[in-house]
Structures are given as structure tokens and as C-alpha cells.
């Protein structure tokens, strides 16, 4: 399953909570916070960027993983965490 809730969204906060394992998540905004929560127990290739804000990744990451998360904002905080239920 792919989860692509907000490709290239306008200024606003973006939140994605997936209670099941997904292959790909893409969550981006030009200005606002991005939060992605996925289930525990999986590794993800994580592409997480912010130009002006805090970046927090608390999931298991592996650049070679078959699952991926892209979470970007120009201005705002980005958080990728495990524990979605």
C-alpha cells in the first residue's frame, strides 16, 4: 500500500498516521509542520528534510529498505516516528 496524502501541498501542516505497514509515504508542504507515524518493527529508507525547522526521526532507518518515507518542508518541523496504532 502506498500513502501519498499531500504531494506538493500549499502552506499548511501535514499529518500522516498509518496503522498498517506501507511501502511508501510521501508528505510534503512548502510551509508548515510534517508529521509521519508508522507502525513499529519495520525499517524505512527515510528522506527527511527541512530548511528552517527541527528534524526528528525516531524510526529504524536503512537506506536499502524496500519501504520509504519522504517528508519535506521548507519552513517548519519534520517528525517521523514509530508507534502508529
MOKA-V119886 format. One line per field, one symbol per residue. ss: DSSP state (A for helix, B for strand, O for the rest). psi: psi as a letter, one per 30 degrees, with the letter a starting at -180 (. if undefined). burial: I if it has 9 or more other C-alpha atoms within 8 Angstrom, else O. A space follows every 50 residues. Layout:
ss->???
psi->???
burial->???
This chain:
ss->OBBBBBBBBOOOOBBBBOOOOOOBBBBBBBBOOBBBBBOOOOBBBBBBBB BBOOBBBOOBBOOOOOOBBBBBBBBOOBBBBBOOO
psi->kkjifikhlljlkkkkjjflklekkjjllejlkkkkklllglkkjkjjkk eiakkkjglkkjfgkfklkkjklejllkkkllgk.
burial->OOIIOIIOIOOIIIOIOIOOIIIIIIIIIIIIIIIIIIIOOOIIIIIIII OOIOIOOOIOIIOOIOIIIIIIIIIIIIIIIIOIO
